[in-house]
Amino acid sequence: MRFKIGDKVYKKANAGFIGWPAACIIPDEPENKEPEPCPLCDDEDCVSWPTCHMYDESGNYDGMAYHVSECQMEPIKE
C-alpha cells in the first residue's frame, strides 16, 4: 500500500529505528518530500519515510520514528 504525507499509519514492531509498534503520522517535513527507496522488500514502488511522528492514544506527540518503510506500515482507519 502506498502512503503520503499526512497519512496516519500503524508502524509494526521492529519497523524503522524504533522497535516498538506505534501509531504514527507521516509529517510534512523537508526530509519527507523525497522518500527513499525501501531497502527491505522487492516492491519497486515501496519507499522508506525518513521521519514519522508517533502519537499516543490521546493524539499527543510521543516521539519520532526514523526510516520506516511502507511494507512495515498499515493504514489506520478512523
PDB file of N, CA, C and O in Angstrom:
ATOM      1  N   MET A   1       0.845  -1.184   0.000  1.00  0.00           N
ATOM      2  CA  MET A   1       0.000   0.000   0.000  1.00  0.00           C
ATOM      3  C   MET A   1       0.881   1.235   0.000  1.00  0.00           C
ATOM      4  O   MET A   1       1.890   1.281   0.704  1.00  0.00           O
ATOM      5  N   ARG A   2       0.513   2.219  -0.772  1.00  0.00           N
ATOM      6  CA  ARG A   2       1.264   3.475  -0.856  1.00  0.00           C
ATOM      7  C   ARG A   2       0.666   4.479   0.128  1.00  0.00           C
ATOM      8  O   ARG A   2      -0.549   4.550   0.316  1.00  0.00           O
ATOM      9  N   PHE A   3       1.556   5.253   0.749  1.00  0.00           N
ATOM     10  CA  PHE A   3       1.148   6.279   1.695  1.00  0.00           C
ATOM     11  C   PHE A   3       1.664   7.633   1.238  1.00  0.00           C
ATOM     12  O   PHE A   3       2.515   7.720   0.352  1.00  0.00           O
ATOM     13  N   LYS A   4       1.133   8.701   1.858  1.00  0.00           N
ATOM     14  CA  LYS A   4       1.555  10.061   1.509  1.00  0.00           C
ATOM     15  C   LYS A   4       1.666  10.885   2.785  1.00  0.00           C
ATOM     16  O   LYS A   4       1.217  10.473   3.855  1.00  0.00           O
ATOM     17  N   ILE A   5       2.267  12.044   2.648  1.00  0.00           N
ATOM     18  CA  ILE A   5       2.378  12.969   3.780  1.00  0.00           C
ATOM     19  C   ILE A   5       0.987  13.244   4.331  1.00  0.00           C
ATOM     20  O   ILE A   5       0.045  13.494   3.579  1.00  0.00           O
ATOM     21  N   GLY A   6       0.872  13.195   5.645  1.00  0.00           N
ATOM     22  CA  GLY A   6      -0.401  13.440   6.315  1.00  0.00           C
ATOM     23  C   GLY A   6      -1.156  12.166   6.673  1.00  0.00           C
ATOM     24  O   GLY A   6      -2.092  12.209   7.471  1.00  0.00           O
ATOM     25  N   ASP A   7      -0.759  11.025   6.090  1.00  0.00           N
ATOM     26  CA  ASP A   7      -1.439   9.772   6.400  1.00  0.00           C
ATOM     27  C   ASP A   7      -1.108   9.308   7.814  1.00  0.00           C
ATOM     28  O   ASP A   7       0.019   9.448   8.288  1.00  0.00           O
ATOM     29  N   LYS A   8      -2.126   8.749   8.479  1.00  0.00           N
ATOM     30  CA  LYS A   8      -1.932   8.120   9.781  1.00  0.00           C
ATOM     31  C   LYS A   8      -1.734   6.634   9.527  1.00  0.00           C
ATOM     32  O   LYS A   8      -2.513   5.999   8.816  1.00  0.00           O
ATOM     33  N   VAL A   9      -0.689   6.096  10.116  1.00  0.00           N
ATOM     34  CA  VAL A   9      -0.326   4.700   9.883  1.00  0.00           C
ATOM     35  C   VAL A   9       0.007   4.017  11.204  1.00  0.00           C
ATOM     36  O   VAL A   9       0.303   4.671  12.204  1.00  0.00           O
ATOM     37  N   TYR A  10      -0.047   2.694  11.187  1.00  0.00           N
ATOM     38  CA  TYR A  10       0.393   1.892  12.317  1.00  0.00           C
ATOM     39  C   TYR A  10       1.730   1.289  11.931  1.00  0.00           C
ATOM     40  O   TYR A  10       1.823   0.522  10.973  1.00  0.00           O
ATOM     41  N   LYS A  11       2.764   1.639  12.682  1.00  0.00           N
ATOM     42  CA  LYS A  11       4.112   1.126  12.453  1.00  0.00           C
ATOM     43  C   LYS A  11       4.241  -0.186  13.201  1.00  0.00           C
ATOM     44  O   LYS A  11       4.070  -0.239  14.419  1.00  0.00           O
ATOM     45  N   LYS A  12       4.543  -1.246  12.464  1.00  0.00           N
ATOM     46  CA  LYS A  12       4.662  -2.571  13.071  1.00  0.00           C
ATOM     47  C   LYS A  12       5.895  -2.655  13.971  1.00  0.00           C
ATOM     48  O   LYS A  12       6.803  -1.830  13.877  1.00  0.00           O
ATOM     49  N   ALA A  13       5.913  -3.659  14.840  1.00  0.00           N
ATOM     50  CA  ALA A  13       7.062  -3.898  15.721  1.00  0.00           C
ATOM     51  C   ALA A  13       8.325  -4.097  14.894  1.00  0.00           C
ATOM     52  O   ALA A  13       8.293  -4.725  13.836  1.00  0.00           O
ATOM     53  N   ASN A  14       9.413  -3.570  15.375  1.00  0.00           N
ATOM     54  CA  ASN A  14      10.738  -3.665  14.746  1.00  0.00           C
ATOM     55  C   ASN A  14      10.857  -2.895  13.433  1.00  0.00           C
ATOM     56  O   ASN A  14      11.799  -3.126  12.675  1.00  0.00           O
ATOM     57  N   ALA A  15       9.935  -1.995  13.151  1.00  0.00           N
ATOM     58  CA  ALA A  15       9.996  -1.177  11.938  1.00  0.00           C
ATOM     59  C   ALA A  15      10.815   0.079  12.207  1.00  0.00           C
ATOM     60  O   ALA A  15      10.675   0.706  13.257  1.00  0.00           O
ATOM     61  N   GLY A  16      11.668   0.441  11.259  1.00  0.00           N
ATOM     62  CA  GLY A  16      12.491   1.633  11.407  1.00  0.00           C
ATOM     63  C   GLY A  16      13.501   1.487  12.532  1.00  0.00           C
ATOM     64  O   GLY A  16      13.833   0.377  12.946  1.00  0.00           O
ATOM     65  N   PHE A  17      13.987   2.633  13.024  1.00  0.00           N
ATOM     66  CA  PHE A  17      14.994   2.619  14.081  1.00  0.00           C
ATOM     67  C   PHE A  17      14.390   2.614  15.476  1.00  0.00           C
ATOM     68  O   PHE A  17      15.126   2.632  16.462  1.00  0.00           O
ATOM     69  N   ILE A  18      13.059   2.590  15.581  1.00  0.00           N
ATOM     70  CA  ILE A  18      12.369   2.483  16.866  1.00  0.00           C
ATOM     71  C   ILE A  18      11.631   1.160  16.825  1.00  0.00           C
ATOM     72  O   ILE A  18      10.747   0.981  15.987  1.00  0.00           O
ATOM     73  N   GLY A  19      11.966   0.228  17.706  1.00  0.00           N
ATOM     74  CA  GLY A  19      11.495  -1.136  17.604  1.00  0.00           C
ATOM     75  C   GLY A  19      10.063  -1.418  17.991  1.00  0.00           C
ATOM     76  O   GLY A  19       9.494  -2.404  17.522  1.00  0.00           O
ATOM     77  N   TRP A  20       9.451  -0.588  18.834  1.00  0.00           N
ATOM     78  CA  TRP A  20       8.112  -0.920  19.294  1.00  0.00           C
ATOM     79  C   TRP A  20       7.054  -0.468  18.291  1.00  0.00           C
ATOM     80  O   TRP A  20       7.280   0.480  17.539  1.00  0.00           O
ATOM     81  N   PRO A  21       5.903  -1.138  18.274  1.00  0.00           N
ATOM     82  CA  PRO A  21       4.815  -0.731  17.389  1.00  0.00           C
ATOM     83  C   PRO A  21       4.218   0.589  17.874  1.00  0.00           C
ATOM     84  O   PRO A  21       4.228   0.879  19.070  1.00  0.00           O
ATOM     85  N   ALA A  22       3.702   1.379  16.947  1.00  0.00           N
ATOM     86  CA  ALA A  22       3.156   2.684  17.327  1.00  0.00           C
ATOM     87  C   ALA A  22       2.261   3.246  16.242  1.00  0.00           C
ATOM     88  O   ALA A  22       2.425   2.950  15.058  1.00  0.00           O
ATOM     89  N   ALA A  23       1.307   4.065  16.672  1.00  0.00           N
ATOM     90  CA  ALA A  23       0.525   4.864  15.736  1.00  0.00           C
ATOM     91  C   ALA A  23       1.393   6.049  15.335  1.00  0.00           C
ATOM     92  O   ALA A  23       2.050   6.658  16.179  1.00  0.00           O
ATOM     93  N   CYS A  24       1.394   6.375  14.046  1.00  0.00           N
ATOM     94  CA  CYS A  24       2.247   7.457  13.534  1.00  0.00           C
ATOM     95  C   CYS A  24       1.494   8.287  12.504  1.00  0.00           C
ATOM     96  O   CYS A  24       0.467   7.865  11.972  1.00  0.00           O
ATOM     97  N   ILE A  25       2.015   9.452  12.240  1.00  0.00           N
ATOM     98  CA  ILE A  25       1.579  10.266  11.110  1.00  0.00           C
ATOM     99  C   ILE A  25       2.830  10.589  10.303  1.00  0.00           C
ATOM    100  O   ILE A  25       3.892  10.855  10.867  1.00  0.00           O
ATOM    101  N   ILE A  26       2.700  10.566   8.994  1.00  0.00           N
ATOM    102  CA  ILE A  26       3.822  10.946   8.124  1.00  0.00           C
ATOM    103  C   ILE A  26       3.790  12.473   8.030  1.00  0.00           C
ATOM    104  O   ILE A  26       2.907  13.028   7.376  1.00  0.00           O
ATOM    105  N   PRO A  27       4.733  13.157   8.669  1.00  0.00           N
ATOM    106  CA  PRO A  27       4.671  14.617   8.743  1.00  0.00           C
ATOM    107  C   PRO A  27       5.148  15.307   7.466  1.00  0.00           C
ATOM    108  O   PRO A  27       5.919  14.755   6.681  1.00  0.00           O
ATOM    109  N   ASP A  28       4.665  16.518   7.292  1.00  0.00           N
ATOM    110  CA  ASP A  28       5.092  17.357   6.171  1.00  0.00           C
ATOM    111  C   ASP A  28       6.382  18.054   6.587  1.00  0.00           C
ATOM    112  O   ASP A  28       6.360  19.172   7.102  1.00  0.00           O
ATOM    113  N   GLU A  29       7.502  17.381   6.358  1.00  0.00           N
ATOM    114  CA  GLU A  29       8.821  17.906   6.692  1.00  0.00           C
ATOM    115  C   GLU A  29       9.716  17.802   5.465  1.00  0.00           C
ATOM    116  O   GLU A  29       9.489  16.944   4.612  1.00  0.00           O
ATOM    117  N   PRO A  30      10.726  18.653   5.358  1.00  0.00           N
ATOM    118  CA  PRO A  30      11.584  18.652   4.162  1.00  0.00           C
ATOM    119  C   PRO A  30      12.149  17.283   3.808  1.00  0.00           C
ATOM    120  O   PRO A  30      12.195  16.925   2.632  1.00  0.00           O
ATOM    121  N   GLU A  31      12.583  16.507   4.810  1.00  0.00           N
ATOM    122  CA  GLU A  31      13.185  15.205   4.510  1.00  0.00           C
ATOM    123  C   GLU A  31      12.179  14.193   3.956  1.00  0.00           C
ATOM    124  O   GLU A  31      12.581  13.191   3.364  1.00  0.00           O
ATOM    125  N   ASN A  32      10.878  14.441   4.139  1.00  0.00           N
ATOM    126  CA  ASN A  32       9.859  13.532   3.625  1.00  0.00           C
ATOM    127  C   ASN A  32       9.384  13.906   2.222  1.00  0.00           C
ATOM    128  O   ASN A  32       8.547  13.206   1.653  1.00  0.00           O
ATOM    129  N   LYS A  33       9.897  14.988   1.658  1.00  0.00           N
ATOM    130  CA  LYS A  33       9.477  15.405   0.312  1.00  0.00           C
ATOM    131  C   LYS A  33       9.909  14.392  -0.743  1.00  0.00           C
ATOM    132  O   LYS A  33       9.243  14.235  -1.766  1.00  0.00           O
ATOM    133  N   GLU A  34      11.022  13.707  -0.495  1.00  0.00           N
ATOM    134  CA  GLU A  34      11.510  12.694  -1.416  1.00  0.00           C
ATOM    135  C   GLU A  34      11.886  11.447  -0.620  1.00  0.00           C
ATOM    136  O   GLU A  34      13.057  11.248  -0.296  1.00  0.00           O
ATOM    137  N   PRO A  35      10.886  10.596  -0.299  1.00  0.00           N
ATOM    138  CA  PRO A  35      11.205   9.388   0.461  1.00  0.00           C
ATOM    139  C   PRO A  35      12.203   8.514  -0.296  1.00  0.00           C
ATOM    140  O   PRO A  35      12.308   8.578  -1.521  1.00  0.00           O
ATOM    141  N   GLU A  36      12.919   7.712   0.450  1.00  0.00           N
ATOM    142  CA  GLU A  36      13.979   6.889  -0.121  1.00  0.00           C
ATOM    143  C   GLU A  36      13.436   5.529  -0.567  1.00  0.00           C
ATOM    144  O   GLU A  36      12.410   5.081  -0.055  1.00  0.00           O
ATOM    145  N   PRO A  37      14.103   4.871  -1.506  1.00  0.00           N
ATOM    146  CA  PRO A  37      13.682   3.508  -1.881  1.00  0.00           C
ATOM    147  C   PRO A  37      13.761   2.585  -0.665  1.00  0.00           C
ATOM    148  O   PRO A  37      14.647   2.727   0.177  1.00  0.00           O
ATOM    149  N   CYS A  38      12.838   1.651  -0.585  1.00  0.00           N
ATOM    150  CA  CYS A  38      12.810   0.701   0.525  1.00  0.00           C
ATOM    151  C   CYS A  38      13.980  -0.267   0.404  1.00  0.00           C
ATOM    152  O   CYS A  38      14.193  -0.847  -0.661  1.00  0.00           O
ATOM    153  N   PRO A  39      14.746  -0.450   1.492  1.00  0.00           N
ATOM    154  CA  PRO A  39      15.845  -1.403   1.465  1.00  0.00           C
ATOM    155  C   PRO A  39      15.428  -2.819   1.883  1.00  0.00           C
ATOM    156  O   PRO A  39      16.270  -3.714   1.949  1.00  0.00           O
ATOM    157  N   LEU A  40      14.135  -3.028   2.166  1.00  0.00           N
ATOM    158  CA  LEU A  40      13.697  -4.283   2.783  1.00  0.00           C
ATOM    159  C   LEU A  40      12.950  -5.255   1.870  1.00  0.00           C
ATOM    160  O   LEU A  40      12.978  -6.463   2.104  1.00  0.00           O
ATOM    161  N   CYS A  41      12.292  -4.752   0.845  1.00  0.00           N
ATOM    162  CA  CYS A  41      11.452  -5.637   0.044  1.00  0.00           C
ATOM    163  C   CYS A  41      11.755  -5.477  -1.449  1.00  0.00           C
ATOM    164  O   CYS A  41      12.547  -4.623  -1.851  1.00  0.00           O
ATOM    165  N   ASP A  42      11.115  -6.306  -2.246  1.00  0.00           N
ATOM    166  CA  ASP A  42      11.348  -6.302  -3.696  1.00  0.00           C
ATOM    167  C   ASP A  42      10.357  -5.436  -4.461  1.00  0.00           C
ATOM    168  O   ASP A  42      10.418  -5.375  -5.689  1.00  0.00           O
ATOM    169  N   ASP A  43       9.445  -4.766  -3.763  1.00  0.00           N
ATOM    170  CA  ASP A  43       8.455  -3.901  -4.414  1.00  0.00           C
ATOM    171  C   ASP A  43       9.151  -2.609  -4.830  1.00  0.00           C
ATOM    172  O   ASP A  43       9.590  -1.831  -3.984  1.00  0.00           O
ATOM    173  N   GLU A  44       9.246  -2.390  -6.126  1.00  0.00           N
ATOM    174  CA  GLU A  44       9.954  -1.206  -6.643  1.00  0.00           C
ATOM    175  C   GLU A  44       9.293   0.105  -6.244  1.00  0.00           C
ATOM    176  O   GLU A  44       9.950   1.146  -6.242  1.00  0.00           O
ATOM    177  N   ASP A  45       8.010   0.077  -5.906  1.00  0.00           N
ATOM    178  CA  ASP A  45       7.284   1.296  -5.535  1.00  0.00           C
ATOM    179  C   ASP A  45       7.318   1.584  -4.037  1.00  0.00           C
ATOM    180  O   ASP A  45       6.952   2.678  -3.610  1.00  0.00           O
ATOM    181  N   CYS A  46       7.750   0.622  -3.244  1.00  0.00           N
ATOM    182  CA  CYS A  46       7.790   0.794  -1.789  1.00  0.00           C
ATOM    183  C   CYS A  46       8.892   1.792  -1.423  1.00  0.00           C
ATOM    184  O   CYS A  46       9.998   1.741  -1.961  1.00  0.00           O
ATOM    185  N   VAL A  47       8.569   2.697  -0.502  1.00  0.00           N
ATOM    186  CA  VAL A  47       9.545   3.693  -0.064  1.00  0.00           C
ATOM    187  C   VAL A  47       9.715   3.649   1.448  1.00  0.00           C
ATOM    188  O   VAL A  47       8.869   3.122   2.170  1.00  0.00           O
ATOM    189  N   SER A  48      10.813   4.208   1.906  1.00  0.00           N
ATOM    190  CA  SER A  48      11.111   4.361   3.316  1.00  0.00           C
ATOM    191  C   SER A  48      10.960   5.839   3.661  1.00  0.00           C
ATOM    192  O   SER A  48      11.626   6.694   3.075  1.00  0.00           O
ATOM    193  N   TRP A  49      10.076   6.133   4.618  1.00  0.00           N
ATOM    194  CA  TRP A  49       9.854   7.519   5.034  1.00  0.00           C
ATOM    195  C   TRP A  49      10.905   7.896   6.071  1.00  0.00           C
ATOM    196  O   TRP A  49      11.026   7.220   7.093  1.00  0.00           O
ATOM    197  N   PRO A  50      11.673   8.969   5.829  1.00  0.00           N
ATOM    198  CA  PRO A  50      12.735   9.364   6.756  1.00  0.00           C
ATOM    199  C   PRO A  50      12.244   9.647   8.175  1.00  0.00           C
ATOM    200  O   PRO A  50      12.920   9.285   9.138  1.00  0.00           O
ATOM    201  N   THR A  51      11.082  10.287   8.323  1.00  0.00           N
ATOM    202  CA  THR A  51      10.565  10.568   9.664  1.00  0.00           C
ATOM    203  C   THR A  51       9.078  10.269   9.751  1.00  0.00           C
ATOM    204  O   THR A  51       8.328  10.508   8.805  1.00  0.00           O
ATOM    205  N   CYS A  52       8.665   9.748  10.883  1.00  0.00           N
ATOM    206  CA  CYS A  52       7.257   9.548  11.228  1.00  0.00           C
ATOM    207  C   CYS A  52       7.078  10.024  12.662  1.00  0.00           C
ATOM    208  O   CYS A  52       7.868   9.675  13.539  1.00  0.00           O
ATOM    209  N   HIS A  53       6.053  10.810  12.899  1.00  0.00           N
ATOM    210  CA  HIS A  53       5.762  11.268  14.258  1.00  0.00           C
ATOM    211  C   HIS A  53       4.841  10.249  14.915  1.00  0.00           C
ATOM    212  O   HIS A  53       3.762   9.954  14.403  1.00  0.00           O
ATOM    213  N   MET A  54       5.272   9.716  16.046  1.00  0.00           N
ATOM    214  CA  MET A  54       4.440   8.795  16.810  1.00  0.00           C
ATOM    215  C   MET A  54       3.492   9.612  17.685  1.00  0.00           C
ATOM    216  O   MET A  54       3.817  10.722  18.107  1.00  0.00           O
ATOM    217  N   TYR A  55       2.320   9.046  17.950  1.00  0.00           N
ATOM    218  CA  TYR A  55       1.386   9.717  18.856  1.00  0.00           C
ATOM    219  C   TYR A  55       0.715   8.690  19.759  1.00  0.00           C
ATOM    220  O   TYR A  55       0.587   7.517  19.408  1.00  0.00           O
ATOM    221  N   ASP A  56       0.287   9.162  20.940  1.00  0.00           N
ATOM    222  CA  ASP A  56      -0.320   8.270  21.928  1.00  0.00           C
ATOM    223  C   ASP A  56      -1.830   8.158  21.712  1.00  0.00           C
ATOM    224  O   ASP A  56      -2.376   8.718  20.761  1.00  0.00           O
ATOM    225  N   GLU A  57      -2.491   7.428  22.608  1.00  0.00           N
ATOM    226  CA  GLU A  57      -3.933   7.193  22.481  1.00  0.00           C
ATOM    227  C   GLU A  57      -4.755   8.465  22.525  1.00  0.00           C
ATOM    228  O   GLU A  57      -5.873   8.493  22.012  1.00  0.00           O
ATOM    229  N   SER A  58      -4.221   9.530  23.133  1.00  0.00           N
ATOM    230  CA  SER A  58      -4.927  10.812  23.209  1.00  0.00           C
ATOM    231  C   SER A  58      -4.625  11.707  22.012  1.00  0.00           C
ATOM    232  O   SER A  58      -5.164  12.809  21.906  1.00  0.00           O
ATOM    233  N   GLY A  59      -3.763  11.236  21.108  1.00  0.00           N
ATOM    234  CA  GLY A  59      -3.408  12.023  19.934  1.00  0.00           C
ATOM    235  C   GLY A  59      -2.257  12.980  20.159  1.00  0.00           C
ATOM    236  O   GLY A  59      -1.991  13.835  19.315  1.00  0.00           O
ATOM    237  N   ASN A  60      -1.560  12.850  21.299  1.00  0.00           N
ATOM    238  CA  ASN A  60      -0.432  13.720  21.615  1.00  0.00           C
ATOM    239  C   ASN A  60       0.865  13.167  21.028  1.00  0.00           C
ATOM    240  O   ASN A  60       1.072  11.954  20.985  1.00  0.00           O
ATOM    241  N   TYR A  61       1.727  14.066  20.582  1.00  0.00           N
ATOM    242  CA  TYR A  61       3.033  13.682  20.049  1.00  0.00           C
ATOM    243  C   TYR A  61       3.769  12.827  21.071  1.00  0.00           C
ATOM    244  O   TYR A  61       3.809  13.152  22.258  1.00  0.00           O
ATOM    245  N   ASP A  62       4.356  11.719  20.590  1.00  0.00           N
ATOM    246  CA  ASP A  62       5.000  10.777  21.501  1.00  0.00           C
ATOM    247  C   ASP A  62       6.374  10.337  20.989  1.00  0.00           C
ATOM    248  O   ASP A  62       6.833   9.241  21.310  1.00  0.00           O
ATOM    249  N   GLY A  63       7.025  11.180  20.204  1.00  0.00           N
ATOM    250  CA  GLY A  63       8.362  10.851  19.725  1.00  0.00           C
ATOM    251  C   GLY A  63       8.424  10.655  18.217  1.00  0.00           C
ATOM    252  O   GLY A  63       7.435  10.820  17.503  1.00  0.00           O
ATOM    253  N   MET A  64       9.600  10.301  17.765  1.00  0.00           N
ATOM    254  CA  MET A  64       9.866  10.202  16.344  1.00  0.00           C
ATOM    255  C   MET A  64      10.372   8.804  16.005  1.00  0.00           C
ATOM    256  O   MET A  64      11.164   8.222  16.746  1.00  0.00           O
ATOM    257  N   ALA A  65       9.910   8.279  14.887  1.00  0.00           N
ATOM    258  CA  ALA A  65      10.441   7.032  14.338  1.00  0.00           C
ATOM    259  C   ALA A  65      11.143   7.398  13.033  1.00  0.00           C
ATOM    260  O   ALA A  65      10.678   8.264  12.292  1.00  0.00           O
ATOM    261  N   TYR A  66      12.250   6.743  12.762  1.00  0.00           N
ATOM    262  CA  TYR A  66      13.068   7.088  11.598  1.00  0.00           C
ATOM    263  C   TYR A  66      13.138   5.930  10.621  1.00  0.00           C
ATOM    264  O   TYR A  66      13.246   4.770  11.017  1.00  0.00           O
ATOM    265  N   HIS A  67      13.076   6.261   9.337  1.00  0.00           N
ATOM    266  CA  HIS A  67      13.268   5.309   8.241  1.00  0.00           C
ATOM    267  C   HIS A  67      12.342   4.103   8.357  1.00  0.00           C
ATOM    268  O   HIS A  67      12.790   2.962   8.474  1.00  0.00           O
ATOM    269  N   VAL A  68      11.043   4.382   8.322  1.00  0.00           N
ATOM    270  CA  VAL A  68      10.036   3.332   8.362  1.00  0.00           C
ATOM    271  C   VAL A  68       9.545   3.091   6.932  1.00  0.00           C
ATOM    272  O   VAL A  68       9.055   4.005   6.270  1.00  0.00           O
ATOM    273  N   SER A  69       9.683   1.863   6.476  1.00  0.00           N
ATOM    274  CA  SER A  69       9.276   1.512   5.119  1.00  0.00           C
ATOM    275  C   SER A  69       7.782   1.213   5.064  1.00  0.00           C
ATOM    276  O   SER A  69       7.192   0.747   6.039  1.00  0.00           O
ATOM    277  N   GLU A  70       7.181   1.488   3.907  1.00  0.00           N
ATOM    278  CA  GLU A  70       5.749   1.253   3.731  1.00  0.00           C
ATOM    279  C   GLU A  70       5.370  -0.205   3.958  1.00  0.00           C
ATOM    280  O   GLU A  70       4.263  -0.490   4.415  1.00  0.00           O
ATOM    281  N   CYS A  71       6.267  -1.127   3.647  1.00  0.00           N
ATOM    282  CA  CYS A  71       5.967  -2.551   3.843  1.00  0.00           C
ATOM    283  C   CYS A  71       5.903  -2.911   5.328  1.00  0.00           C
ATOM    284  O   CYS A  71       5.526  -4.028   5.681  1.00  0.00           O
ATOM    285  N   GLN A  72       6.268  -1.971   6.190  1.00  0.00           N
ATOM    286  CA  GLN A  72       6.198  -2.179   7.639  1.00  0.00           C
ATOM    287  C   GLN A  72       5.095  -1.335   8.282  1.00  0.00           C
ATOM    288  O   GLN A  72       5.074  -1.148   9.499  1.00  0.00           O
ATOM    289  N   MET A  73       4.176  -0.826   7.448  1.00  0.00           N
ATOM    290  CA  MET A  73       3.088   0.031   7.920  1.00  0.00           C
ATOM    291  C   MET A  73       1.752  -0.554   7.509  1.00  0.00           C
ATOM    292  O   MET A  73       1.643  -1.303   6.539  1.00  0.00           O
ATOM    293  N   GLU A  74       0.735  -0.187   8.282  1.00  0.00           N
ATOM    294  CA  GLU A  74      -0.643  -0.490   7.933  1.00  0.00           C
ATOM    295  C   GLU A  74      -1.439   0.801   8.068  1.00  0.00           C
ATOM    296  O   GLU A  74      -1.108   1.639   8.906  1.00  0.00           O
ATOM    297  N   PRO A  75      -2.473   0.976   7.268  1.00  0.00           N
ATOM    298  CA  PRO A  75      -3.287   2.194   7.416  1.00  0.00           C
ATOM    299  C   PRO A  75      -4.083   2.154   8.710  1.00  0.00           C
ATOM    300  O   PRO A  75      -4.489   1.087   9.171  1.00  0.00           O
ATOM    301  N   ILE A  76      -4.301   3.317   9.283  1.00  0.00           N
ATOM    302  CA  ILE A  76      -5.185   3.441  10.449  1.00  0.00           C
ATOM    303  C   ILE A  76      -6.519   3.918   9.918  1.00  0.00           C
ATOM    304  O   ILE A  76      -6.617   4.963   9.275  1.00  0.00           O
ATOM    305  N   LYS A  77      -7.525   3.146  10.193  1.00  0.00           N
ATOM    306  CA  LYS A  77      -8.883   3.521   9.759  1.00  0.00           C
ATOM    307  C   LYS A  77      -9.539   4.312  10.869  1.00  0.00           C
ATOM    308  O   LYS A  77      -9.594   3.874  12.018  1.00  0.00           O
ATOM    309  N   GLU A  78     -10.032   5.478  10.512  1.00  0.00           N
ATOM    310  CA  GLU A  78     -10.656   6.344  11.529  1.00  0.00           C
ATOM    311  C   GLU A  78     -12.145   6.353  11.383  1.00  0.00           C
ATOM    312  O   GLU A  78     -12.836   7.025  12.149  1.00  0.00           O
TER     313      GLU A  78
END
